[in-house]
Amino acid sequence: MTDKRVLTIQDISCLGQCSLTVALPIISACGVETIILPSAVLSTHTGGFSGYTFRDLTDDIPDIMNHWMKEKQSFDCIYTGYLGSIRQIDYVGDLIENVLNEGAVKIIDPAMADNGSLYYGFNEEFVKCMAGLCGKADVVLPNITEAAFMTGISYRAEGHDEEYIKSLLDGIKKLGAKKVILKGISYESGRIGVAVYDCVADDLQYYFTEKIEKNSHGTGDCYAAAFTGAVMQGRSEYEAAKIAADFVVESIKKTIDDENHWYGVKFEKVLPMLVEEVNQ
């Protein structure tokens, strides 16, 4: 077990099992101290709920950072999830510059799009800025849609082949990222997986799991949090990608029979498995 400290910046959706409400418990369960920087507070996430409350905390981010600097606090990793504006992306750059230890790991989940479309409120300028942030990363965790937007390559919902996947990975490499975990790859029916690409060594590996036909909110956040926790406990990027994928699949399985639990996955029930896998 290590004594590393992870700083994660993303929103708090108080109900909905996504963003900070999954990052904090999952990374902590991996035995890693987790420092949070909320970018906004919502009563629920936006996927299926209506009338939710929203408070933007963008203006608080510089003061929080400056206080940490005054207190001489620094961190071994920064992991970003959903960032709601270009200003927030810029502030992440400031955090990277000012509150990370030497050699700290920079993990960027460009949480801005899925199923071929950008999330509400985002545009091409946001994509450009997010691509710039990904260029500073040690590890980038895009899905197929996000990779397509950042590289300018046409999105394919299905019919993936290795040539297409390699073109996306090469495009992310050209941004400047060191390693890419590309999520949502499917080369055959009933299987879904990730590509783990070391841009420096030009080394590509895959990991596939069964594909469960259920759309679940927050699984990308659960994946990124489990991946971050595993990496900070010394697992390789490929091992961490495998652990995170298995964790998400089992979380979906624990939820699939509960029609009332449509807003997230019951990841809590799978934390014992995650802890065991991370610490083997």
Buried (B, 14 or more C-beta within 10 A) or exposed (E): EEEBBBBBBBBBBBBBBBBBBBBBBBBBBBBBBBBBBBBBBBBBBBBEBEEBEEEBBBEEBEEBBEEBEEEEEBBBBBBBBBBBBBBBBBBBEEBBEEBBEEEBBBBBBBBBBBEEEBBEEBEEEBBEBBBBBBBBBBBBBBBBBBBBBBBEBEBBEEEBEEEBBBBBBBBBBEBBBBBBBBBBBBBEEEEBBBBBBBBEEEEBBBBBBEBBEEEBBBBBBBBBBBBBBBBBBEBEBBBBBBBBBBBBBBBBBBBBEEEEBEBBBBBBEBBEBBBEBBEE
